[in-house]
Each structure stands twice: as C-alpha cells, then as structure tokens.
Amino acid sequence: MGLETVLKDIVEASQAEVSKINSEADSEVSSILDEARDGAKRIVGERLAKVEDDVKYIRQQEISSANLEVKRTLLNARKEILDNVYVQAVEAISAFSLEKNEELLKALIDKYESEGAKIYSNKESAEIVKKLSSLEYGGDIECLGGILIESEDGNVRLDYTYDVILKSVNERLLKQTSDIFFG
C-alpha cells in the first residue's frame, strides 16, 4: 500500500466523518428549528387566546357599561316624568275652587277636630276654617291648604295639610303610579 492509498483512505474517512457530522448537525438544526417553530406556534396561540379573552372581557365591560348608562338615563327620564306629575298635582291642588276647598276642609275638620284644641290653616282658608271648626284658630301656616290640629299643651301636632297628604299618597303609590305610566 502506498502513501497515496493511505492518504486516499484518510481523505475518504474524513469526508465520511464530515458528511456524518454535517448530517447530524442538519438533523439537530432541523430538530431545533422544529422545536422553535412549535414553541413559537404555542406562544402565538397562547397570546392570541389571551388577546381574544381580553377583547371579549373589554367588549363585555363596554356592553355592561352601556346598559347601565341606558338604565340610568331611562330611570332619570322616568323620575323627571314622575316629578312633573307631582308638580302638576300640586298645581291642581293650588287651583281648587273655593267650594272644593271648603268641602275638603269640612271633611278633615269633621273627622279630626276632636283630636285637638287649636287649628291652623293657610291664610286663604282661614275664614272657612274658623267658620267650620269649633276649635280655637291658632293662626296661619304656610301650606297648599288643609289643616293642622294641635293638642292643648302644644306637644302633639296632627298635620292634615294638603302638602303632607299629597306627599304621603305620592310615597305610598309611587310604584303603582310608575307602573301605570311605564308598564
């Protein structure tokens, strides 16, 4: 065997070793790239799922916020309507005719006069109250109408003014009134 043959065998063995190393390196690079691609896909998938969840959460928050704002606006509009109805009721009571006012005062006095010693009314109704009641007239009070009856010692005051009656009726029947107007 000559030197050339030995050299040729060494070169062939070296080339085979280089091919083997290159093949192993290519395989390892391919494996690393596949792992990196799989990892990237997984990360992209996780981030996409998180972004979708975040978008869904934000959308739900916005919808809930919009629904609350609509409800708040609707309730404010309903309250404004009910307040206007109350104001109209006050105006209607203020516009009672003399005969209607006298009729109502007579009913109140007949029913509650026995519970007190003094009676009060607004300035406009003073003469009618003095005429209808046997109680001592205590003076004028600021109200839409009606009467206020006071015990002899002044410790008990029974308020039958139209203001108090209207407020009481309004509070008791607010839900029914709302149901009538808004279903």
C-alpha positions in Angstrom: 0.0 0.0 0.0 1.2 3.2 -0.9 1.1 6.5 0.6 -1.5 7.6 -1.8 -3.8 4.8 -0.9 -3.4 5.7 2.8 -4.0 9.3 2.0 -7.0 8.5 -0.1 -8.4 6.3 2.7 -7.8 9.1 5.3 -9.5 11.7 3.0 -12.4 9.3 2.3 -12.7 8.6 6.1 -12.5 12.3 6.8 -15.1 13.1 4.2 -17.4 10.3 5.5 -16.9 11.7 9.0 -17.6 15.3 7.8 -20.7 14.0 6.0 -21.8 12.2 9.1 -21.2 15.3 11.2 -23.0 17.5 8.7 -25.9 15.1 8.6 -26.1 15.0 12.4 -25.8 18.8 12.5 -28.5 19.2 9.9 -30.7 16.8 11.8 -30.0 18.7 15.1 -30.6 22.1 13.4 -33.9 20.7 11.9 -34.9 19.4 15.3 -34.1 22.7 17.0 -35.9 24.6 14.3 -39.0 22.3 14.6 -38.9 22.9 18.4 -38.6 26.6 17.9 -41.5 26.6 15.4 -43.6 24.5 17.7 -42.7 26.8 20.6 -43.5 29.9 18.5 -46.8 28.4 17.4 -47.7 27.6 21.0 -46.7 31.1 22.2 -48.6 32.8 19.4 -51.6 30.6 20.2 -51.5 31.4 23.9 -51.1 35.1 23.2 -53.9 35.0 20.6 -56.2 33.2 23.1 -55.3 35.8 25.8 -55.9 38.7 23.4 -59.2 37.1 22.4 -60.2 36.7 26.1 -59.1 40.3 26.8 -61.1 41.6 23.8 -64.1 39.6 24.9 -63.7 40.9 28.5 -63.4 44.5 27.3 -66.4 44.1 25.0 -68.5 42.7 27.9 -67.3 45.6 30.1 -68.3 48.1 27.4 -71.7 46.4 26.9 -72.4 46.3 30.6 -71.3 50.0 31.0 -73.6 51.0 28.1 -76.5 49.0 29.5 -76.0 50.7 32.9 -75.9 54.1 31.2 -79.1 53.4 29.3 -80.8 52.2 32.5 -79.6 55.3 34.4 -80.9 57.6 31.6 -84.2 55.7 31.5 -84.6 56.0 35.3 -83.7 59.7 35.2 -86.3 60.3 32.5 -88.9 58.3 34.5 -88.1 60.2 37.6 -88.4 63.5 35.7 -91.8 62.5 34.4 -93.0 61.4 37.9 -91.7 64.7 39.4 -93.6 66.6 36.7 -96.7 64.6 37.7 -96.2 65.6 41.3 -95.8 69.3 40.3 -99.0 69.1 38.3 -100.8 67.6 41.3 -99.5 70.5 43.4 -100.7 72.9 40.8 -104.1 71.2 40.6 -104.5 71.4 44.4 -103.5 75.0 44.4 -106.2 75.7 41.8 -109.0 74.1 43.9 -112.2 76.1 43.7 -113.4 77.8 46.9 -116.3 75.2 47.1 -114.0 72.2 46.6 -111.6 73.6 49.2 -114.4 74.1 51.7 -115.8 70.6 51.0 -112.3 69.1 51.7 -111.7 71.2 54.8 -115.2 70.3 56.2 -114.4 66.6 55.8 -111.0 67.0 57.5 -112.4 69.1 60.4 -115.4 66.7 60.9 -113.0 63.7 61.1 -110.1 65.1 63.2 -111.4 68.1 65.1 -112.0 66.1 68.3 -108.2 65.3 68.5 -107.0 68.8 69.4 -107.6 72.2 70.9 -106.2 74.5 68.2 -106.5 74.5 64.5 -104.3 76.2 61.9 -104.7 76.7 58.1 -103.2 78.7 55.3 -104.2 82.4 55.1 -106.6 81.8 52.1 -108.6 79.2 54.1 -108.6 81.0 57.5 -112.2 82.3 57.3 -113.6 78.9 56.1 -111.8 77.0 58.9 -112.9 79.5 61.6 -116.5 79.1 60.3 -116.4 75.2 60.2 -114.4 74.5 63.3 -115.2 74.9 67.0 -111.5 74.8 67.9 -109.5 77.9 68.7 -107.9 79.3 65.5 -104.1 79.2 66.1 -103.0 81.2 63.1 -101.9 80.9 59.5 -99.3 78.4 58.3 -97.5 78.1 55.0 -99.1 75.3 53.1 -101.2 74.5 49.9 -104.3 74.0 52.1 -105.7 71.7 54.7 -105.4 72.0 58.4 -103.0 71.4 61.3 -104.5 70.4 64.6 -102.6 70.9 67.8 -103.2 69.5 71.3 -104.0 71.8 74.2 -100.4 71.6 75.6 -98.9 72.0 72.1 -96.9 68.7 72.3 -98.9 66.9 69.6 -99.5 68.3 66.1 -101.6 66.4 63.6 -100.7 67.6 60.1 -103.6 67.2 57.6 -102.3 69.8 55.2 -102.6 69.0 51.5 -98.9 69.1 51.2 -98.4 66.3 53.7 -101.3 64.3 52.4 -100.0 64.6 48.8 -96.5 63.7 49.8 -97.8 60.6 51.8 -100.0 59.5 48.9 -97.2 60.0 46.5 -94.8 57.9 48.5 -97.3 55.1 49.1 -98.4 55.0 45.5 -95.2 55.8 43.7 -94.7 52.2 42.4 -98.3 52.0 41.2 -98.0 55.4 39.5 -94.8 54.3 37.9 -96.5 51.0 36.7 -99.4 53.0 35.2 -97.1 55.2 33.3 -94.3 52.8 32.3 -95.9 49.4 32.5 
